[in-house]
Amino acid sequence: MHVLVVYCHPVETSFASALHQEVLKNLRAAGHTVDDCDLYAEGFNPVMSREERLHYHDVPNNRVALASYVERLHRAEAIVFCFPRCASACRPCSRASSTGC
């Protein structure tokens, strides 16, 4: 099976990173092909620009900036998301540096 692993964490020495590496190792050991999508390493920009929003409903054109990600999603037979969920507070992990995220 072709598995897309979407990983999102800015610190390569984090617990989340260790879990991500385990996911990759175990999927490959089970014989799956893996597309490892590390959003920070790839410089993914999650912010929608004004221009992108104005053309949001123009489906052929609204995918241009994200074409490589759309293609990866289409190729995937399964998707695994690896990202931290900080349980100590209702705030983004980037602001919760002492929580261990």
N, C-alpha and C positions, 0 to 999 in steps of 0.2 A: 504494500500500500504506500502511496506517496503522501507524506504528512508534512504540512506546513506548520512550523513551530514559530509563533509570534512571541518574541521576548522583548520586554521593555523595562530596563533598569539602567541608570547611569553609572553604577559602580561595579566594576568587574570583580571586586573582592567581596561582594555582598553574599548573604545567604541566598537571596533570589538567584544570583548568578550560579551558585553551587547547585541549586535545584534545576536550573536551566541545563547545566552540563549533564546532570544525571538523566534528565528527560532525553537529551540527544543521544547519550550513550545507550540507554535502554531501548530506545526506538530502533537504533541501528543494529543493536545486538539481536533484536527480534526480527531482523531482516527487512525493515522498512527503509525506503528512500526518504531522506529528510531534506527539506528546504528550510534552513535556519534563518529566519528573518529577525535580526537584531535591530530594532528600530533606532536605538541610539547610535550604534555603530554605523548604520546606513544614513544617518543624518536626516531621518524622517521629520518633516515639519507638520505637526498636527493642526496648525492654525489655518483656517479657511480665510482666504483673502476676500476683500470686498468684491473683486472681479470674479473670483470663483463662485461666490454666493449669488451674484447677479445671473450667472449662467448655470446655476445648479440644476435646473430642470431640462437643460439641453444635453441629454444623455450622450450622444456621440462625442460632444466636445468637452463635457465636464470630466471625462476620464483621462484626458490627455496628460495632465500633470502626474497622475497616479497610474499610468498605463502598466508599468512594470509590476506594481502591487496587484492590480486587477488580474493580470495574467497569472501571477502566482496563486491567487485565490482560485481561479478557474482550473488550474492544474491540480490543485490539492484534492485528495480523496478524504482527507481528515485534517482538522485543525486543532492544534494545542496552543493555548495561551499561557504564557509564563510571565507573571507580573506580581509584585507584592500587594498584599492587602493588609494595611496597617490596622490592627484591631484596637490599638491604644487610644486613638482619637479620630474624630471625623475631620481630618484635614489631609491634604496631599502629602505623600511620602517625602516629597522634596523639601517640605517644611518640617518634617518629623524626624530629623536626623538622629535623635537620641533614642528612637524607638526600636532600632535594629532592623529596619526595613531594608 
